[in-house]
């Protein structure tokens, strides 16, 4: 195994037990997210779930929204809108950068 994979946010490095411990949740919570197709971990050759850091971040966001009393549907919508807003902010920043380069020439 290459150590470069440990820097990869999408590398499935965490077992269900490790992921649950890191997030402070029950393993059943993670399994329910998988069953609902909200967080879909990769599977090892033996069929065990393996989570990436990016998936753990998403599961953590979901947990916070659940703790605030939101339903799964509302949580999915909120996260989708937050991600769209972040992408729009990134695009605005890039367009402003490009505009600044054009105005200087």
N, CA, C and O atoms as a printed pandas DataFrame, in Angstrom:
     atom_number atom_name residue_name chain_id  residue_number  x_coord  y_coord  z_coord
0              1         N          UNK        A               1    0.847   -1.195    0.000
1              2        CA          UNK        A               1    0.000    0.000    0.000
2              3         C          UNK        A               1    0.881    1.242    0.000
3              4         O          UNK        A               1    1.832    1.339    0.775
4              5         N          UNK        A               2    0.566    2.170   -0.855
5              6        CA          UNK        A               2    1.289    3.427   -0.941
6              7         C          UNK        A               2    0.797    4.374    0.154
7              8         O          UNK        A               2   -0.406    4.489    0.390
8              9         N          UNK        A               3    1.728    5.045    0.814
9             10        CA          UNK        A               3    1.348    5.997    1.857
10            11         C          UNK        A               3    0.653    7.226    1.271
11            12         O          UNK        A               3   -0.017    7.963    1.995
12            13         N          UNK        A               4    0.809    7.451   -0.038
13            14        CA          UNK        A               4    0.115    8.567   -0.687
14            15         C          UNK        A               4   -1.398    8.439   -0.548
15            16         O          UNK        A               4   -2.108    9.444   -0.524
16            17         N          UNK        A               5   -1.883    7.226   -0.459
17            18        CA          UNK        A               5   -3.327    7.001   -0.333
18            19         C          UNK        A               5   -3.882    7.614    0.948
19            20         O          UNK        A               5   -5.050    8.001    0.998
20            21         N          UNK        A               6   -3.055    7.704    1.975
21            22        CA          UNK        A               6   -3.530    8.255    3.243
22            23         C          UNK        A               6   -3.852    9.737    3.127
23            24         O          UNK        A               6   -4.621   10.267    3.929
24            25         N          UNK        A               7   -3.277   10.408    2.147
25            26        CA          UNK        A               7   -3.579   11.818    1.904
26            27         C          UNK        A               7   -4.797   11.989    1.008
27            28         O          UNK        A               7   -5.305   13.100    0.853
28            29         N          UNK        A               8   -5.266   10.900    0.421
29            30        CA          UNK        A               8   -6.395   10.929   -0.504
30            31         C          UNK        A               8   -7.701   10.911    0.297
31            32         O          UNK        A               8   -7.996    9.938    0.991
32            33         N          UNK        A               9   -8.477   11.993    0.195
33            34        CA          UNK        A               9   -9.729   12.100    0.959
34            35         C          UNK        A               9  -10.770   11.077    0.523
35            36         O          UNK        A               9  -11.748   10.845    1.233
36            37         N          UNK        A              10  -10.565   10.466   -0.636
37            38        CA          UNK        A              10  -11.523    9.483   -1.142
38            39         C          UNK        A              10  -11.071    8.035   -0.937
39            40         O          UNK        A              10  -11.783    7.107   -1.321
40            41         N          UNK        A              11   -9.906    7.839   -0.342
41            42        CA          UNK        A              11   -9.423    6.476   -0.117
42            43         C          UNK        A              11  -10.198    5.838    1.044
43            44         O          UNK        A              11  -10.259    6.415    2.129
44            45         N          UNK        A              12  -10.782    4.671    0.833
45            46        CA          UNK        A              12  -11.597    4.020    1.874
46            47         C          UNK        A              12  -10.731    3.356    2.949
47            48         O          UNK        A              12  -10.473    2.154    2.897
48            49         N          UNK        A              13  -10.294    4.144    3.906
49            50        CA          UNK        A              13   -9.332    3.671    4.903
50            51         C          UNK        A              13   -9.961    3.219    6.217
51            52         O          UNK        A              13   -9.283    2.578    7.020
52            53         N          UNK        A              14  -11.226    3.528    6.464
53            54        CA          UNK        A              14  -11.816    3.311    7.784
54            55         C          UNK        A              14  -12.893    2.234    7.761
55            56         O          UNK        A              14  -13.770    2.227    6.897
56            57         N          UNK        A              15  -12.808    1.327    8.722
57            58        CA          UNK        A              15  -13.850    0.320    8.889
58            59         C          UNK        A              15  -15.072    0.984    9.510
59            60         O          UNK        A              15  -15.006    2.129    9.959
60            61         N          UNK        A              16  -16.169    0.272    9.533
61            62        CA          UNK        A              16  -17.385    0.814   10.147
62            63         C          UNK        A              16  -17.149    1.131   11.614
63            64         O          UNK        A              16  -17.585    2.174   12.101
64            65         N          UNK        A              17  -16.465    0.245   12.319
65            66        CA          UNK        A              17  -16.178    0.477   13.734
66            67         C          UNK        A              17  -15.324    1.705   13.951
67            68         O          UNK        A              17  -15.606    2.512   14.837
68            69         N          UNK        A              18  -14.276    1.856   13.146
69            70        CA          UNK        A              18  -13.406    3.025   13.267
70            71         C          UNK        A              18  -14.173    4.303   12.942
71            72         O          UNK        A              18  -14.052    5.307   13.643
72            73         N          UNK        A              19  -14.962    4.254   11.871
73            74        CA          UNK        A              19  -15.740    5.423   11.465
74            75         C          UNK        A              19  -16.727    5.824   12.558
75            76         O          UNK        A              19  -16.856    7.004   12.882
76            77         N          UNK        A              20  -17.420    4.841   13.121
77            78        CA          UNK        A              20  -18.391    5.125   14.183
78            79         C          UNK        A              20  -17.708    5.740   15.391
79            80         O          UNK        A              20  -18.230    6.680   15.991
80            81         N          UNK        A              21  -16.555    5.220   15.748
81            82        CA          UNK        A              21  -15.825    5.749   16.897
82            83         C          UNK        A              21  -15.375    7.185   16.639
83            84         O          UNK        A              21  -15.500    8.040   17.516
84            85         N          UNK        A              22  -14.857    7.451   15.453
85            86        CA          UNK        A              22  -14.416    8.809   15.128
86            87         C          UNK        A              22  -15.556    9.809   15.154
87            88         O          UNK        A              22  -15.375   10.952   15.573
88            89         N          UNK        A              23  -16.738    9.381   14.706
89            90        CA          UNK        A              23  -17.891   10.276   14.642
90            91         C          UNK        A              23  -18.698   10.321   15.931
91            92         O          UNK        A              23  -19.541   11.199   16.112
92            93         N          UNK        A              24  -18.438    9.369   16.829
93            94        CA          UNK        A              24  -19.211    9.314   18.066
94            95         C          UNK        A              24  -20.638    8.845   17.838
95            96         O          UNK        A              24  -21.569    9.315   18.491
96            97         N          UNK        A              25  -20.801    7.906   16.899
97            98        CA          UNK        A              25  -22.128    7.366   16.586
98            99         C          UNK        A              25  -22.091    5.847   16.711
99           100         O          UNK        A              25  -21.025    5.245   16.839
100          101         N          UNK        A              26  -23.262    5.247   16.671
101          102        CA          UNK        A              26  -23.359    3.792   16.642
102          103         C          UNK        A              26  -23.105    3.314   15.211
103          104         O          UNK        A              26  -23.375    4.037   14.252
104          105         N          UNK        A              27  -22.591    2.112   15.077
105          106        CA          UNK        A              27  -22.373    1.538   13.758
106          107         C          UNK        A              27  -23.685    1.444   12.984
107          108         O          UNK        A              27  -23.699    1.567   11.759
108          109         N          UNK        A              28  -24.780    1.227   13.698
109          110        CA          UNK        A              28  -26.091    1.134   13.059
110          111         C          UNK        A              28  -26.442    2.429   12.321
111          112         O          UNK        A              28  -27.100    2.390   11.281
112          113         N          UNK        A              29  -26.008    3.567   12.851
113          114        CA          UNK        A              29  -26.250    4.849   12.188
114          115         C          UNK        A              29  -25.600    4.855   10.807
115          116         O          UNK        A              29  -26.222    5.250    9.821
116          117         N          UNK        A              30  -24.351    4.417   10.744
117          118        CA          UNK        A              30  -23.650    4.379    9.465
118          119         C          UNK        A              30  -24.282    3.375    8.504
119          120         O          UNK        A              30  -24.401    3.643    7.309
120          121         N          UNK        A              31  -24.683    2.229    9.027
121          122        CA          UNK        A              31  -25.342    1.238    8.182
122          123         C          UNK        A              31  -26.654    1.790    7.630
123          124         O          UNK        A              31  -27.008    1.521    6.482
124          125         N          UNK        A              32  -27.379    2.567    8.449
125          126        CA          UNK        A              32  -28.648    3.136    7.985
126          127         C          UNK        A              32  -28.422    4.165    6.884
127          128         O          UNK        A              32  -29.241    4.274    5.971
128          129         N          UNK        A              33  -27.328    4.920    6.954
129          130        CA          UNK        A              33  -27.018    5.875    5.891
130          131         C          UNK        A              33  -26.687    5.149    4.598
131          132         O          UNK        A              33  -27.024    5.618    3.511
132          133         N          UNK        A              34  -26.027    4.006    4.718
133          134        CA          UNK        A              34  -25.714    3.189    3.549
134          135         C          UNK        A              34  -26.997    2.608    2.960
135          136         O          UNK        A              34  -27.186    2.641    1.744
136          137         N          UNK        A              35  -27.869    2.085    3.794
137          138        CA          UNK        A              35  -29.136    1.503    3.344
138          139         C          UNK        A              35  -29.987    2.554    2.626
139          140         O          UNK        A              35  -30.674    2.244    1.652
140          141         N          UNK        A              36  -29.936    3.793    3.111
141          142        CA          UNK        A              36  -30.704    4.887    2.513
142          143         C          UNK        A              36  -29.997    5.506    1.299
143          144         O          UNK        A              36  -30.497    6.463    0.708
144          145         N          UNK        A              37  -28.844    4.961    0.935
145          146        CA          UNK        A              37  -28.041    5.461   -0.192
146          147         C          UNK        A              37  -27.632    6.921   -0.021
147          148         O          UNK        A              37  -27.544    7.673   -0.992
148          149         N          UNK        A              38  -27.384    7.307    1.220
149          150        CA          UNK        A              38  -26.947    8.680    1.504
150          151         C          UNK        A              38  -25.420    8.730    1.570
151          152         O          UNK        A              38  -24.799    9.614    0.980
152          153         N          UNK        A              39  -24.824    7.792    2.280
153          154        CA          UNK        A              39  -23.380    7.625    2.340
154          155         C          UNK        A              39  -23.121    6.169    1.962
155          156         O          UNK        A              39  -23.468    5.251    2.705
156          157         N          UNK        A              40  -22.513    5.976    0.808
157          158        CA          UNK        A              40  -22.322    4.623    0.269
158          159         C          UNK        A              40  -20.839    4.258    0.290
159          160         O          UNK        A              40  -20.101    4.596   -0.636
160          161         N          UNK        A              41  -20.404    3.572    1.340
161          162        CA          UNK        A              41  -18.992    3.210    1.437
162          163         C          UNK        A              41  -18.613    2.138    0.420
163          164         O          UNK        A              41  -19.465    1.409   -0.088
164          165         N          UNK        A              42  -17.337    2.062    0.140
165          166        CA          UNK        A              42  -16.845    0.971   -0.694
166          167         C          UNK        A              42  -16.843   -0.302    0.133
167          168         O          UNK        A              42  -17.011   -0.260    1.352
168          169         N          UNK        A              43  -16.658   -1.410   -0.516
169          170        CA          UNK        A              43  -16.630   -2.702    0.172
170          171         C          UNK        A              43  -15.258   -3.335   -0.006
171          172         O          UNK        A              43  -14.650   -3.251   -1.074
172          173         N          UNK        A              44  -14.783   -3.970    1.058
173          174        CA          UNK        A              44  -13.537   -4.726    0.979
174          175         C          UNK        A              44  -13.800   -6.014    0.211
175          176         O          UNK        A              44  -14.949   -6.321   -0.109
176          177         N          UNK        A              45  -12.757   -6.762   -0.085
177          178        CA          UNK        A              45  -12.929   -8.045   -0.763
178          179         C          UNK        A              45  -13.833   -8.976    0.032
179          180         O          UNK        A              45  -14.524   -9.817   -0.542
180          181         N          UNK        A              46  -13.827   -8.826    1.344
181          182        CA          UNK        A              46  -14.670   -9.650    2.207
182          183         C          UNK        A              46  -16.079   -9.095    2.386
183          184         O          UNK        A              46  -16.884   -9.681    3.109
184          185         N          UNK        A              47  -16.391   -7.963    1.732
185          186        CA          UNK        A              47  -17.727   -7.388    1.806
186          187         C          UNK        A              47  -17.937   -6.401    2.938
187          188         O          UNK        A              47  -19.065   -5.959    3.158
188          189         N          UNK        A              48  -16.883   -6.041    3.664
189          190        CA          UNK        A              48  -17.008   -5.103    4.779
190          191         C          UNK        A              48  -16.958   -3.667    4.266
191          192         O          UNK        A              48  -16.235   -3.349    3.321
192          193         N          UNK        A              49  -17.738   -2.818    4.909
193          194        CA          UNK        A              49  -17.775   -1.411    4.520
194          195         C          UNK        A              49  -16.442   -0.741    4.859
195          196         O          UNK        A              49  -15.827   -1.013    5.890
196          197         N          UNK        A              50  -16.017    0.152    3.945
197          198        CA          UNK        A              50  -14.814    0.948    4.150
198          199         C          UNK        A              50  -15.145    2.386    3.775
199          200         O          UNK        A              50  -15.608    2.662    2.668
200          201         N          UNK        A              51  -14.901    3.295    4.710
201          202        CA          UNK        A              51  -15.257    4.704    4.552
202          203         C          UNK        A              51  -14.028    5.561    4.281
203          204         O          UNK        A              51  -12.943    5.305    4.803
204          205         N          UNK        A              52  -14.224    6.577    3.459
205          206        CA          UNK        A              52  -13.171    7.559    3.197
206          207         C          UNK        A              52  -13.355    8.745    4.140
207          208         O          UNK        A              52  -14.383    8.871    4.806
208          209         N          UNK        A              53  -12.347    9.607    4.186
209          210        CA          UNK        A              53  -12.464   10.828    4.999
210          211         C          UNK        A              53  -13.603   11.705    4.504
211          212         O          UNK        A              53  -14.335   12.293    5.300
212          213         N          UNK        A              54  -13.751   11.790    3.183
213          214        CA          UNK        A              54  -14.835   12.611    2.608
214          215         C          UNK        A              54  -16.195   12.064    3.053
215          216         O          UNK        A              54  -17.095   12.841    3.372
216          217         N          UNK        A              55  -16.353   10.755    3.078
217          218        CA          UNK        A              55  -17.612   10.155    3.524
218          219         C          UNK        A              55  -17.835   10.388    5.018
219          220         O          UNK        A              55  -18.968   10.590    5.454
220          221         N          UNK        A              56  -16.758   10.360    5.799
221          222        CA          UNK        A              56  -16.894   10.632    7.227
222          223         C          UNK        A              56  -17.313   12.079    7.462
223          224         O          UNK        A              56  -18.107   12.356    8.361
224          225         N          UNK        A              57  -16.789   12.995    6.668
225          226        CA          UNK        A              57  -17.193   14.394    6.796
226          227         C          UNK        A              57  -18.679   14.554    6.483
227          228         O          UNK        A              57  -19.388   15.279    7.181
228          229         N          UNK        A              58  -19.145   13.885    5.448
229          230        CA          UNK        A              58  -20.559   13.937    5.092
230          231         C          UNK        A              58  -21.416   13.326    6.195
231          232         O          UNK        A              58  -22.435   13.901    6.578
232          233         N          UNK        A              59  -21.015   12.177    6.703
233          234        CA          UNK        A              59  -21.774   11.531    7.791
234          235         C          UNK        A              59  -21.803   12.429    9.023
235          236         O          UNK        A              59  -22.810   12.475    9.731
236          237         N          UNK        A              60  -20.718   13.138    9.284
237          238        CA          UNK        A              60  -20.679   14.069   10.410
238          239         C          UNK        A              60  -21.641   15.227   10.215
239          240         O          UNK        A              60  -22.313   15.643   11.160
240          241         N          UNK        A              61  -21.715   15.753    8.998
241          242        CA          UNK        A              61  -22.665   16.827    8.703
242          243         C          UNK        A              61  -24.095   16.326    8.887
243          244         O          UNK        A              61  -24.944   17.030    9.437
244          245         N          UNK        A              62  -24.350   15.116    8.427
245          246        CA          UNK        A              62  -25.687   14.533    8.562
246          247         C          UNK        A              62  -26.046   14.375   10.036
247          248         O          UNK        A              62  -27.165   14.676   10.451
248          249         N          UNK        A              63  -25.094   13.904   10.809
249          250        CA          UNK        A              63  -25.356   13.707   12.244
250          251         C          UNK        A              63  -25.731   15.021   12.913
251          252         O          UNK        A              63  -26.675   15.068   13.701
252          253         N          UNK        A              64  -25.012   16.073   12.611
253          254        CA          UNK        A              64  -25.315   17.381   13.204
254          255         C          UNK        A              64  -26.744   17.805   12.866
255          256         O          UNK        A              64  -27.481   18.276   13.732
256          257         N          UNK        A              65  -27.125   17.635   11.610
257          258        CA          UNK        A              65  -28.478   18.021   11.205
258          259         C          UNK        A              65  -29.533   17.129   11.852
259          260         O          UNK        A              65  -30.603   17.607   12.228
260          261         N          UNK        A              66  -29.239   15.842   11.985
261          262        CA          UNK        A              66  -30.166   14.948   12.695
262          263         C          UNK        A              66  -30.306   15.395   14.149
263          264         O          UNK        A              66  -31.410   15.434   14.692
264          265         N          UNK        A              67  -29.182   15.729   14.768
265          266        CA          UNK        A              67  -29.206   16.169   16.164
266          267         C          UNK        A              67  -30.035   17.445   16.334
267          268         O          UNK        A              67  -30.581   17.700   17.407
268          269         N          UNK        A              68  -30.123   18.247   15.260
269          270        CA          UNK        A              68  -30.927   19.472   15.291
270          271         C          UNK        A              68  -32.403   19.172   15.028
271          272         O          UNK        A              68  -33.235   20.079   15.063
272          273         N          UNK        A              69  -32.730   17.907   14.766
273          274        CA          UNK        A              69  -34.121   17.510   14.593
274          275         C          UNK        A              69  -34.608   17.412   13.162
275          276         O          UNK        A              69  -35.804   17.232   12.933
276          277         N          UNK        A              70  -33.708   17.526   12.188
277          278        CA          UNK        A              70  -34.109   17.448   10.784
278          279         C          UNK        A              70  -34.328   15.994   10.356
279          280         O          UNK        A              70  -33.692   15.076   10.873
280          281         N          UNK        A              71  -35.231   15.811    9.412
281          282        CA          UNK        A              71  -35.469   14.488    8.839
282          283         C          UNK        A              71  -34.369   14.175    7.824
283          284         O          UNK        A              71  -33.570   15.037    7.458
284          285         N          UNK        A              72  -34.351   12.928    7.386
285          286        CA          UNK        A              72  -33.362   12.532    6.378
286          287         C          UNK        A              72  -33.561   13.325    5.089
287          288         O          UNK        A              72  -32.587   13.784    4.493
288          289         N          UNK        A              73  -34.801   13.491    4.654
289          290        CA          UNK        A              73  -35.077   14.249    3.430
290          291         C          UNK        A              73  -34.627   15.701    3.575
291          292         O          UNK        A              73  -34.001   16.251    2.669
292          293         N          UNK        A              74  -34.942   16.315    4.699
293          294        CA          UNK        A              74  -34.534   17.702    4.926
294          295         C          UNK        A              74  -33.021   17.809    5.008
295          296         O          UNK        A              74  -32.430   18.757    4.491
296          297         N          UNK        A              75  -32.398   16.843    5.652
297          298        CA          UNK        A              75  -30.945   16.836    5.777
298          299         C          UNK        A              75  -30.284   16.757    4.408
299          300         O          UNK        A              75  -29.338   17.492    4.127
300          301         N          UNK        A              76  -30.781   15.870    3.561
301          302        CA          UNK        A              76  -30.224   15.730    2.215
302          303         C          UNK        A              76  -30.374   17.032    1.435
303          304         O          UNK        A              76  -29.459   17.438    0.719
304          305         N          UNK        A              77  -31.524   17.684    1.574
305          306        CA          UNK        A              77  -31.765   18.950    0.860
306          307         C          UNK        A              77  -30.863   20.057    1.383
307          308         O          UNK        A              77  -30.305   20.825    0.599
308          309         N          UNK        A              78  -30.718   20.144    2.699
309          310        CA          UNK        A              78  -29.862   21.173    3.304
310          311         C          UNK        A              78  -28.419   20.993    2.845
311          312         O          UNK        A              78  -27.764   21.958    2.453
312          313         N          UNK        A              79  -27.934   19.780    2.895
313          314        CA          UNK        A              79  -26.545   19.520    2.490
314          315         C          UNK        A              79  -26.364   19.819    1.011
315          316         O          UNK        A              79  -25.351   20.395    0.613
316          317         N          UNK        A              80  -27.337   19.431    0.194
317          318        CA          UNK        A              80  -27.257   19.741   -1.236
318          319         C          UNK        A              80  -27.190   21.231   -1.490
319          320         O          UNK        A              80  -26.397   21.691   -2.312
320          321         N          UNK        A              81  -28.022   21.993   -0.784
321          322        CA          UNK        A              81  -28.021   23.446   -0.951
322          323         C          UNK        A              81  -26.729   24.078   -0.427
323          324         O          UNK        A              81  -26.200   25.007   -1.037
324          325         N          UNK        A              82  -26.229   23.584    0.686
325          326        CA          UNK        A              82  -24.949   24.090    1.212
326          327         C          UNK        A              82  -23.824   23.837    0.216
327          328         O          UNK        A              82  -22.982   24.707   -0.006
328          329         N          UNK        A              83  -23.806   22.658   -0.381
329          330        CA          UNK        A              83  -22.761   22.332   -1.355
330          331         C          UNK        A              83  -22.884   23.198   -2.613
331          332         O          UNK        A              83  -21.877   23.651   -3.157
332          333         N          UNK        A              84  -24.126   23.428   -3.075
333          334        CA          UNK        A              84  -24.340   24.297   -4.235
334          335         C          UNK        A              84  -23.872   25.716   -3.939
335          336         O          UNK        A              84  -23.245   26.357   -4.782
336          337         N          UNK        A              85  -24.179   26.205   -2.740
337          338        CA          UNK        A              85  -23.765   27.555   -2.355
338          339         C          UNK        A              85  -22.245   27.668   -2.301
339          340         O          UNK        A              85  -21.678   28.654   -2.771
340          341         N          UNK        A              86  -21.588   26.666   -1.733
341          342        CA          UNK        A              86  -20.123   26.681   -1.671
342          343         C          UNK        A              86  -19.521   26.673   -3.077
343          344         O          UNK        A              86  -18.548   27.381   -3.337
344          345         N          UNK        A              87  -20.093   25.877   -3.983
345          346        CA          UNK        A              87  -19.608   25.835   -5.361
346          347         C          UNK        A              87  -19.812   27.187   -6.049
347          348         O          UNK        A              87  -18.949   27.640   -6.801
348          349         N          UNK        A              88  -20.953   27.826   -5.790
349          350        CA          UNK        A              88  -21.224   29.139   -6.377
350          351         C          UNK        A              88  -20.235   30.178   -5.854
351          352         O          UNK        A              88  -19.760   31.019   -6.618
352          353         N          UNK        A              89  -19.925   30.128   -4.570
353          354        CA          UNK        A              89  -18.929   31.049   -4.001
354          355         C          UNK        A              89  -17.562   30.831   -4.641
355          356         O          UNK        A              89  -16.853   31.790   -4.946
356          357         N          UNK        A              90  -17.196   29.570   -4.841
357          358        CA          UNK        A              90  -15.911   29.271   -5.491
358          359         C          UNK        A              90  -15.891   29.823   -6.915
359          360         O          UNK        A              90  -14.888   30.383   -7.356
360          361         N          UNK        A              91  -16.997   29.662   -7.623
361          362        CA          UNK        A              91  -17.081   30.157   -8.993
362          363         C          UNK        A              91  -17.001   31.682   -9.027
363          364         O          UNK        A              91  -16.327   32.242   -9.891
364          365         N          UNK        A              92  -17.665   32.347   -8.118
365          366        CA          UNK        A              92  -17.615   33.815   -8.049
366          367         C          UNK        A              92  -16.187   34.281   -7.781
367          368         O          UNK        A              92  -15.706   35.225   -8.408
368          369         N          UNK        A              93  -15.521   33.617   -6.855
369          370        CA          UNK        A              93  -14.134   33.976   -6.538
370          371         C          UNK        A              93  -13.243   33.826   -7.770
371          372         O          UNK        A              93  -12.419   34.695   -8.052
372          373         N          UNK        A              94  -13.406   32.731   -8.498
373          374        CA          UNK        A              94  -12.610   32.501   -9.706
374          375         C          UNK        A              94  -12.926   33.535  -10.777
375          376         O          UNK        A              94  -12.009   34.035  -11.427
376          377         N          UNK        A              95  -14.187   33.866  -10.977
377          378        CA          UNK        A              95  -14.568   34.874  -11.977
378          379         C          UNK        A              95  -14.024   36.248  -11.601
379          380         O          UNK        A              95  -13.578   37.001  -12.466
380          381         N          UNK        A              96  -14.060   36.570  -10.327
381          382        CA          UNK        A              96  -13.487   37.849   -9.884
382          383         C          UNK        A              96  -11.985   37.885  -10.128
383          384         O          UNK        A              96  -11.435   38.914  -10.518
384          385         N          UNK        A              97  -11.328   36.758   -9.896
385          386        CA          UNK        A              97   -9.886   36.676  -10.146
386          387         C          UNK        A              97   -9.614   36.885  -11.626
387          388         O          UNK        A              97   -8.715   37.642  -11.993
388          389         N          UNK        A              98  -10.390   36.215  -12.483
389          390        CA          UNK        A              98  -10.208   36.361  -13.924
390          391         C          UNK        A              98  -10.503   37.785  -14.381
391          392         O          UNK        A              98   -9.788   38.324  -15.226
392          393         N          UNK        A              99  -11.532   38.388  -13.841
393          394        CA          UNK        A              99  -11.891   39.753  -14.191
394          395         C          UNK        A              99  -10.773   40.709  -13.788
395          396         O          UNK        A              99  -10.447   41.641  -14.524
396          397         N          UNK        A             100  -10.198   40.475  -12.630
397          398        CA          UNK        A             100   -9.092   41.317  -12.182
398          399         C          UNK        A             100   -7.895   41.230  -13.106
399          400         O          UNK        A             100   -7.206   42.227  -13.324
400          401         N          UNK        A             101   -7.639   40.062  -13.648
401          402        CA          UNK        A             101   -6.522   39.904  -14.596
402          403         C          UNK        A             101   -6.814   40.616  -15.909
403          404         O          UNK        A             101   -5.912   41.198  -16.512
404          405         N          UNK        A             102   -8.066   40.576  -16.356
405          406        CA          UNK        A             102   -8.443   41.219  -17.616
406          407         C          UNK        A             102   -8.344   42.735  -17.468
407          408         O          UNK        A             102   -7.867   43.406  -18.383
408          409         N          UNK        A             103   -8.776   43.281  -16.358
409          410        CA          UNK        A             103   -8.783   44.730  -16.148
410          411         C          UNK        A             103   -7.369   45.307  -16.030
411          412         O          UNK        A             103   -7.163   46.487  -16.312
412          413         N          UNK        A             104   -6.414   44.507  -15.627
413          414        CA          UNK        A             104   -5.035   44.983  -15.471
414          415         C          UNK        A             104   -4.318   45.065  -16.810
415          416         O          UNK        A             104   -3.286   45.728  -16.914
416          417         N          UNK        A             105   -4.844   44.407  -17.834
417          418        CA          UNK        A             105   -4.151   44.382  -19.131
418          419         C          UNK        A             105   -4.652   45.427  -20.065
419          420         O          UNK        A             105   -4.168   45.530  -21.192
